[in-house]
Amino acid sequence: MTAAPSLLRRRDALRYFSLPVVSAASSVCGLSATAAQAQAQVPAKMPRIVSVSGATTEIVYALGAEKQLVGTDTTSLYPAAALQTPKVGYMRQLSAEGLLSLKPDAVIGTTEAGPHVVMDQIRNAGVKVELVEADHSWTEVQRKVAAVGRATARWAQAAALQAKLDAQWAEVLAAVARRGGRKPRAIFILSHSGSPQVAGEKTAAHAMLNYAGLDNALITAGSASNFAGYRAMTPEAVVAAAPDVIVTTTQGVEAVGGLEKFWQRPGLELTPAYKRRALVALDALYLIGFGPRLPQAVAELHQAGLKAVA
C-alpha cells in the first residue's frame, strides 16, 4: 500500500540487455551500416526499471523513460507523478520479494541501497543492478545519469541530458566564484525526527554548503576537532560556531512544528543567525539528493545565503 505523499515526505525524504544481434542480412535488406548500428542499439523490448533512489527516479523522468518505471522507493518524491508509482519501501530497508514481484529487468540507485544481502538476492535472480557510489560530487550526478541511461537503454538521451547539466554546473560554479569576499558562516541542521543533528564533513549537506559558497561553521581548516557525518546538535557547539545563517530542510521545519518552533532549539537564540532570523529551508531531495536539479539547488542556496546576511 502506498503511503500518503505528505507522510512519505516527512518519513523518508532523507532516509537514500542484451542487445539484439544484427546479421549480415541487414545490409541486404537495404539498411546502411549506420542504420544497422542504430538498430543494434535499440532493444526489442524496453527494460522494466525499479528505481531505489529519489535522484535516479528524477533522471528516469528527465530521460522520458517513465513508462519503463515499474516501481520506486519511498524517497522518490519528485516529480509528482513518481508518487503514484508502486512503492518497494525505504531504500535502506528493501525486500527482495517485493522488488522481484514487479519483474524488473534492472534495479537502479546508489550504494546506500540495501541491505546488501537483498541486493545480492536480486542479482542472483538475474536482475541487472546498477548502484552508483554516493560521494557528494558532480561526478556522482554524472554517474547517475550514465547508469540510468544504460539501464533504460536510452544512451543518446542520457548523453544529451549530461551535456545540458554540465553546462549548467559550470555556469553556477562560475557565478559562485565571482562573488568573492568573506563567505557566510553556516550550519546545516537535520531535524526530521527525534533529536536534531548537525552536518560535518563527508556529508551531502557539507558538500552543498561548500558548492554554494558558504563555510560550514562547525568545520575549521586543519582542526583536529573536525568530524565526519552527523552528530547530535548541542547548544554549546551551536553558540561556539556562531553561524550567520542556518540551513535546513522544509521537512525538518514541518517536523518540528513550524518556523517559530524551529527557532526555539536551544542555543540558536545566541547566534548571529537568530538575530537576523537568517534561515534557508529547501526540500530535502532538491537540496541534498544530488540529482539532476543540483545546479539549480546550488544557485538557490548561494543566493539565499547571501540574502540572509545582507
N, C-alpha and C positions, 0 to 999 in steps of 0.2 A: 504494500500500500504506500502511495506517495504522500509524504507529509505536506502540510500547508507551506507555501512559499515563505511566509514570514518566519515560521518555525525553523525551516531549513537555514535561513539566513542567520538566525541567532545561534543555532546549534553547531553548524558545520562550515560556516564560511571560511574559517581559518584551518580547521582541523584537516592532509594535501593527502608469393602468389604466383602463385605460379603464373608465368606468362604463357599465352598460347604460342605454339610453335608455328612459325611461318615457313611453309615449304617452298621449294623451288617453283612449284606450280603457280605461286602468286604472281611471278613476273609474266608467266604465260597467259594469265588471265587479264593482263593489261595493267597491273599495279606497277608503278615505278619503284625503284629501290627506296626512295624516301617515303612513299606511301606505305610500302610494305613494312618499313621500320616503324612508322607511326602506328600501324595496325597492331604490331607486336607489343606496343606499349599500352594497349587497352585490353584489360581482362574481359573475357566474355561475360563474366558475372561480377559486378562491382562488390568489393568486400564489405561484409557486415562488421560494424565497428561498435565496441563499447569503450567509452572514454571515462577514465577514473581520475581526472584532474580538471578543475574548472578552466584552466588555461588551455589545455588541449581541446576541450569541448568548444571553447570560443573559436579556436583555429579551424575546427571542423566546419563550423558555420561560415567562417570567413572564406573558406575554400569552396563553399557551395555544396558541401558533401553531407548536409544534414539528413538527407533521405537514407543515407547509409548508416546513420546512428541508431542502433537498436537498444542502447542503454547508456546511462551515465551515473556517476556517483553523486552524493548529496552536496558536494562543493560546486557542482556545475549549475550555477545560478544565472548565467548570462550567455546569450541573450535570453529574453523571457521565454522563448519557445523551448529552451532547454529544461525548463521546469516541468514541462508536460511529458518528457521522455521517461520510460521506465527507469526506476532507481535501483541500483545494486548495493546501496549502503554507503557508509563513510569510507573514504579512500584508504584509510589505515586499518579498517576492520572488514575487509571483503570476505565473501564466501564463494568458494569455487562452484558450489552447486547453483547458487543464484546467478553467477556470471554465465556458466555453461548452459543454463536453461534458455538463454537468449540466442544460442547458437551463433556466437560471433566468429568471424574469421580472424579478427585481430583485437587485442586489448591495448589501448594506448594510455600513457600517463607519465608520472615521474617516479623516481626511485623511492619516493615517500610512500608509494602504494604498497599495501601488504595485507596480511602478514606474508613473509617470504614463502612459507610452505604453501600458501594458497596460490601464489604466482607460479610456483613450480608445478602444482597440480594442473593449472591452466595450460602451461607449456606442454606437459606430458599428455594432455588431451588433444594435442595437435593444433592448438590455437597460437597464432603469432603474438608475441608480447613485445611491445615497444615501450621501454621505460627510460625516460630522459633524466640524466643527473641534474638535480636542483642545486646549483651553486650560486644563484642570485647574480647572474651576469647577463650581458646581452647575448652572449653565445648560447646561454640556456634557452633564450627565446628562439634563436636560430635553429637549435637542435630540435625544439618542439615543432616548429614549422616543417622542418625536413622529415621528422618522424611521422607527422600526420599526413604529409604528402605521400610518403611511402605506403603507409597503412591503408589510405583511402584510394591509392592508385591515381592520384591527381598531382603528378610531378610538375607539370607546366604551371598549374595554378599556384602551387607552393613556391615555385621559383619567382613568379610574378609578385606574390604577396611579400616574399622576403625582400625583394628589391625595393618595394614601396616602404616597408618597415625600416630597412637600413637607411634610406634617405631621411625618414622622419627622425630616426635616432640621431643621426649626425647633426641634424638641424637643432634638436633640443639640447644636445651636449654643447654645441657652439653657443647657443643662447645663454646657457648657464655660465659658461666660461667667460662670456663678455661682461657679466655683471661685476666681477671683481670685488674688492673691498672685504671687510670683515664678514665672515659667514655667521648668520644667525645660529645661536646655540639651541638645539632641540633635543627632546627626548620622545621616544615612542612608547606609549602605554598600551598594553594588551589587556583588555578587561572584559572579555566576552562572558566569562563566568568565574565564580569563585574570587580568589584574591587577585588583585591586579599585578601584572608583571611588566618589567621594562626590558627593552631590547639591547643586547650587546652585540659584539662582533659576530660574524658568520650567521647573520640572520637576514631575511629579506628586508626587514624594516631598516636595519643599519645600512644596507646597500642603497635603499631608496633615499635615505637622508643624504648620503654622500652624492648620489647622482643628482639630486635636486639642489645641491649647493648649500646644504645645511650640515653643521657639525653635530655629531652625536655627543651631547654634553656629558654623557656618562663614560666616554672613552677619551683618554688623554694619550697623545702620541708618546710611545716609549714607556708608558706607565706599567708597572708590574701589577697594578690593581685592576687592569682591564679584564673583562670577562667575555666569554663567548656564549651565545644562546640567550635564553631568557632567564631572569631571576626575579624573585619577589621584590616588589616595589616597597621601599621603606621611606618614611618621611625624611630621615636624616640624609639619605642618598639624594633624594629629590632636591632638598634645600641646598646641599653642597654643590649639586650640578648647576643650579641657577639657570635653568633654561629660559630662553627668550620666547620660545613657542613650544606648545605641546602638540604632538601628532598622535592621532589615534584613528580608530575606525568608526564608521557610523553605527555598526553593530555593537561596538563597545559602549557607545553613548546610550543607545537604546537599552542595552542590557542592564545598565546601572540606574536607569530611570530618567534620563534626560540630562541636559546641559548643567542645570543647577546642581543636581546630584553628583555629576561628574566632578565639578569643581570643589566639591566638599571632601574629596580624597585628602587624607592627612598629608600635610607638607606642601601641597600645591599653593596654599594661601600665602606662603612665604617666598614665592618665586616671582621673578620679573614677568613671567608669562601670565600669572594670575592678575597682576596689576593692570595689564592690557586686555585681559581675557583673550589672550592670543592662543587660539585653538584651531587646528586643522583636522577635520574629521572626514575621511573619504571611505567609500565602500571597500571592504577588505579584499575582495577578489581583484578589484581595479587597482588598489594601492600596492598590495604585496603578492599578487598572484603571478607576476612575471609572465603575462600573456601578451597578445598582440596589441593591447592598448597601453603597453608600458611607456612609449614615448609621450602619450597624452597625460598619463598619470604623473610622470616626472615633471612635465611642464606645468601642470596644475599645482603640484606640491611646491615647486620652486616659486611660482607667483604668489601662492597663498602664504608661504613662509615669509617672503619679503613684505607683503602687505600687512602681515600680522605684527611686524616690528617697525613699520614705517612711522 
